[in-house]
Amino acid sequence: MMKAGNYSFGKNFEIFDNLLEAISVYEPVYDNKGKIRDFIVKYVNSAEIAGSGDSYKHYVGNYISNLYGNADLELYFKIYEDIIITGKKMFKAYLPPFNRYYRISGFPIHDNLFVMLKVEITGEEKELENSNDNLEIKIAKKTAIIGEKGVNEILNENEEKFRLIFNRADDMISLNLMNEDGTPGKFIEINDTGIKRLGYSKEEFLDMTPYDIDKEYETRRALAKPAKEHHVTFETVHTTKDSQRIPVEITAHIINYNGKNVGLSISRDISERKKAEESLKESENRYRKLLENCFDAIVFHSEGKVIWANNTAMELLGVKNSEKLVNMSLIDFVHPDYREIVIERINNMIENKAVPPIEEKFLSVDGKVIDVEALAAGFTYNGKNTVQVVFRDISKRKETEKALKDFAILQAKIMRALKESDEKFRLIFNNANDMITLSEIDANGMPGKYIEINEVSVERLGYAKEELLNMSPVDIVAPDKKAEIPFNALALTNNGYSNFEIVHVTKEGRRIPVEINGHVIKYKGRKVYLTVCRDITRHKLLVNALKESEEKFREIFHNANDMITLHKMNENGMPGKFIEVNEVGCNRLGYTNEEFQNISPVDIVAPDKRVEMASHAIEIWTKGYAKFEIVHVTKDGRRIPVEINTHIFKFKGETVALGISRDITERKDAEEKLKKLLDKLSHLNEESEQFIYTTANYLQEHLEIITDITKQLKHDYEDKLDVDIENSINNIADESEHLKQMILNLLE
């Protein structure tokens, strides 16, 4: 017996290419009743098609009925029966398609295929075939001519080739006797693949039955059916000699072999396929679980019917039972206004055309209209055109958009009221102590030309109003500060408001440090920048004075109304431990100075606000200063909103930060009152006089605060203020009283 070695037979038939015999491989084709109706040619070697004038491609993949007609198809049914069913080793037949006589032998292989070998009968054998003797007599006469030894040589030659292919097959091939009761008996033949796979010797196999390697063999074979067709394919598990389990797919045939019923089985190792199937199943389960728990609704539909939907989709559409949703038409859930559009999109996806996301309306089972945003894509599933739709409920977003639209309408009404009260507005606008401007916004977000400026702007900068209206805020910024403008403009555009410091330059070149409070507002249907620019020259002088004189700094430090701190700056840019905290800070937060020196500014910030500290630290290092709002937490857990103005500088060779933290609880309360007032305005369509009256009262209230602050400053620092600062405070108080009187006059 020839050994198969490492040669892999499998589905590659190159082993037959160089044989002189005509070799062909066929696959039976079954009808819906399980009966063979035709054969497909799977392979032919060069000897098979020699002299036909046709190419290899003409045969492979074609049906016998197409190649030779239905009449000759019956002959192939007979050959299949003789090879597979009856189990003849060799026989003779005349094949009309080739107009020749052949010796024919064959055997089944994997995947229900069978191999047919043909050797043409030539010379004296043809003369015998032309006589009137029957086939057996012809064979006998031929035997007499070529002798018994010659016949045996031919049989041995074919047997050797059969053994070669038998043992080189990748699949385990076995023959076993069939008992009278139809159960499988002992093995009578096994190929090398079976011996190697299961670990038994051939002698051991010949003393075993299929039950010994598969306890459920007969049960599985019976379940597979149909036995009447003499072949069956089923899956089972073989057990090796060392008790390993190998999943296999068996194609079994009942054939007649030397007058006995014999079971021919081809067993394919499907371990890798099972692993792949299990891996695919796990992957599908993970993917399905992901889809089922996705926050977005997902639906698959094919041929107009829903085939799968996740939990979100069922909840959104109001379907409690998934079985009820499956096989329903997705179009039924689309609002009538959008059905024509959706049908067109489905057709485009079937034609492999991309479709963009769409906002549309769906209907739940109870008729509720749902605004959705949908994204869809087509693909092939089980050979059918399928569409995956991912959609989300945007009803709340639509409500928000409507609320914003309503707010914009209210804002427009207020703007109209302002326009109608332009004269009164300008009176307040031009009599403010700070520079107030309106400027355009360029496409890149940078400030454009001035639209409006108040009289303080003209007086402070020394330009005529006409000159300023041909300039932009960029033109009045000091050259060494212009690099900061894009960052300030970006913050203003993104947030809608911003507070920052910069330096203005007058017409004659004088530098004026200013604090700018900017907002993005709607003006005559377009977005503009509204800025209030406060001259902080004296504030800067005060800060410089604090830096230059530590003694004065200490005096102001501990007697200020605001919390003042000095802390280190770490190398990573974040604030380090406190160096000094004034008495206001200790009293406000409840820590002693010694306790403060063991903590940092981050430790006194409310936990929900600490994430903001990184951005503030970046701003401090970038600009050297920063102004921002945050929430402090006292030792006993009380929250205090504060406004912090901080600068970094060198102190005793180290980089430190000076922070002034103002308790803005009252201001926040005032802002809350203002917010409530604005909310009230959004629901009331008051006349312009009422708007002016509310605005005047609001200004009066804050002027009272300013008056109180100036009085408090004079009281607290009466014997510590120099003449200039005291005069400035007196001027602020006088101007506040003057503006209050003007507002009272307006209200009259």
Secondary structure, DSSP 8 states (H G I E B T S, - for coil): ----TT---TT--GGGTT-SSEEEEEEEEE-TTS-EEEEEEEEE-HHHHTTT---HHHHTT-BHHHHH-HHHHHHHHHHHIIIIII--S-EEEEETTTTEEEEEEEEE-GGG-EEEEEEE--THHHHHHHSS--HHHHHHHHHHHHHHHHHHHHHHHHHHHHHHHHHH-SSEEEEEEE-TTS-EEEEEEE-HHHHHHH---HHHHTT--HHHH-TTHHHHHHHH--GGGTEEEEEEEEE-TTS-EEEEEEEEEEEEETTEEEEEEEEEE-HHHHHHHHHHHHHHHHHHHHHHT-SSEEEEEETTEEEEE-HHHHHHHT---HHHHTTSBGGGGB-GGGHHHHHHHHHHHHTT-----EEEEEE-TT--EEEEEEEEEEEEETTEEEEEEEEEE-HHHHHHHHHHHHHHHHHHHHHHHHHHTHHHHHHHHHT-SSEEEEEEE-TTS-EEEEEEE-HHHHHHH---HHHHTTS-GGGGB-GGGGGGHHHHHHHHHHHSEEEEEEEEE-TT--EEEEEEEEEEEEETTEEEEEEEEEE-HHHHHHHHHHHH-HHHHHHHHHH-SSEEEEEEE-TTSSEEEEEEE-HHHHHHH---HHHHTTS-GGGGB-GGGGGGHHHHHHHHHHHSEEEEEEEEE-TTS-EEEEEEEEEEEEETTEEEEEEEEEE-HHHHHHHHHHHHHHHHHHH----HHHHHHHHHHHHHHHHHHHHHHHHHHHHHSTTT--HHHHHHHHHHHHHHHHHHHHHHHHH-
